[in-house]
């Protein structure tokens, strides 16, 4: 996979649709999350400087800064997801007769699992941005806030799948359960909040 900084959207999608193992679901989740956060940045930029929203200007400035950092983090996580998959793929190819296979595979699973957990955490850190924009953002772009909420929810739902597929195969079940529990807590809170925002925006657009 080319470095994400060198990819056009078309290049990324071509690589995603190929038979190559990366980018895969983890990278796609981070990408979808970045799209959601970028929409938040767009809404904030459209709101910035408008007299009608002057009371929120400092919050909007903070949102623009935070979304820029978050987009960068998520794009880096696309790279990291591809990097941690390589040793995992190699570990699957080790003969079952090799006495070191268990230890190598377990280590690779832990590393592979760490990236989708980080995607979950990154998305959780920016949900309040979507919430703020549903109130403080330009009403001309309220539908974009709803799309951002939907994209963020999709990224979260995708990321947790990539946690589960790795923890499922771990021999250390105590560790696997611990990671699942941590991921589940982030998932439930973040998905619920995204769903509330999405419904709020939808109801507003439909005049309910």
FENDA-V907153 format. One record per backbone hydrogen bond with DSSP energy under -0.5 kcal/mol. NH is the residue of the N-H (numbers start at 0). CO is the residue of the C=O. E is the energy in kcal/mol with one decimal. If there is no record, write none. Layout:
NH;CO;E / NH;CO;E
This chain:
5;2;-2.3 / 6;3;-1.2 / 11;7;-2.5 / 12;8;-2.4 / 13;9;-2.4 / 14;10;-2.5 / 15;11;-2.6 / 16;12;-2.0 / 17;13;-0.6 / 17;14;-0.7 / 27;23;-2.6 / 28;24;-2.0 / 29;25;-2.1 / 30;26;-2.3 / 31;27;-2.7 / 32;28;-2.3 / 33;29;-2.3 / 34;30;-2.1 / 35;31;-2.2 / 36;32;-2.5 / 37;33;-2.5 / 38;34;-2.0 / 39;35;-1.5 / 40;36;-2.2 / 41;37;-2.3 / 42;38;-2.4 / 43;39;-2.4 / 44;40;-2.6 / 45;41;-2.3 / 46;42;-1.5 / 47;43;-2.3 / 49;46;-2.0 / 52;49;-1.5 / 53;50;-1.5 / 55;52;-2.0 / 56;53;-1.4 / 59;55;-2.7 / 60;56;-2.6 / 61;57;-1.9 / 62;58;-2.3 / 63;59;-2.4 / 64;60;-1.9 / 65;61;-2.7 / 66;62;-2.9 / 67;63;-1.6 / 68;64;-1.8 / 69;65;-2.4 / 70;66;-2.6 / 71;67;-1.7 / 72;68;-2.3 / 73;69;-2.6 / 74;70;-2.4 / 75;71;-2.1 / 76;72;-1.7 / 77;73;-1.2 / 78;74;-1.3 / 79;75;-2.5 / 80;76;-2.3 / 81;77;-1.5 / 82;78;-2.2 / 83;79;-2.5 / 84;80;-1.0 / 85;81;-1.1 / 86;82;-0.7 / 87;83;-0.9 / 88;84;-2.9 / 89;85;-2.1 / 90;86;-2.1 / 91;87;-1.9 / 92;88;-0.9 / 92;89;-0.5 / 93;90;-1.4 / 97;94;-1.7 / 100;97;-1.7 / 103;99;-2.4 / 104;100;-2.9 / 105;101;-2.6 / 106;102;-2.0 / 107;103;-2.1 / 108;104;-2.4 / 109;105;-2.1 / 110;106;-2.0 / 111;107;-2.6 / 112;108;-2.1 / 113;109;-1.2 / 114;110;-0.8 / 115;111;-0.7 / 116;112;-1.5 / 117;113;-1.8 / 118;114;-2.2 / 119;115;-2.3 / 120;116;-2.3 / 121;117;-2.6 / 122;118;-2.5 / 123;119;-2.4 / 124;120;-1.7 / 125;121;-0.7 / 125;122;-1.1 / 126;122;-0.7 / 126;123;-0.6 / 128;125;-0.8 / 129;125;-1.3 / 130;126;-2.2 / 131;127;-2.7 / 132;128;-2.3 / 133;129;-1.5 / 134;130;-0.5 / 134;131;-1.4 / 135;131;-3.8 / 136;132;-1.6 / 137;42;-0.5 / 140;137;-1.9 / 141;138;-1.1 / 143;140;-0.8 / 144;140;-1.2 / 145;141;-1.7 / 146;142;-2.1 / 147;143;-2.4 / 148;144;-2.4 / 149;145;-2.1 / 150;146;-2.7 / 151;147;-2.8 / 152;148;-2.2 / 153;149;-2.2 / 154;150;-2.4 / 155;151;-2.2 / 156;152;-2.6 / 157;153;-2.5 / 158;154;-2.5 / 159;155;-2.1 / 160;156;-1.0 / 161;157;-1.2 / 162;158;-0.9 / 163;159;-2.5 / 164;160;-2.1 / 165;162;-0.9 / 166;162;-2.6 / 167;163;-2.3 / 168;165;-0.9 / 169;166;-0.9 / 172;170;-1.6 / 175;171;-2.1 / 176;172;-2.7 / 177;173;-2.0 / 178;174;-2.4 / 179;175;-2.6 / 180;176;-2.4 / 181;177;-2.1 / 182;178;-2.8 / 183;179;-3.0 / 184;180;-1.9 / 185;181;-1.7 / 186;182;-2.8 / 187;183;-2.8 / 188;184;-1.7 / 189;185;-2.6 / 190;186;-2.9 / 191;187;-1.9 / 192;188;-2.0 / 193;189;-2.4 / 194;190;-2.4 / 195;191;-2.1 / 196;192;-2.1 / 197;193;-2.7 / 198;194;-2.4 / 199;195;-2.4 / 200;196;-2.7 / 201;197;-2.6 / 202;198;-3.0 / 203;199;-2.1 / 204;200;-2.5 / 205;201;-2.2 / 206;202;-0.7 / 206;203;-0.6 / 207;202;-2.9
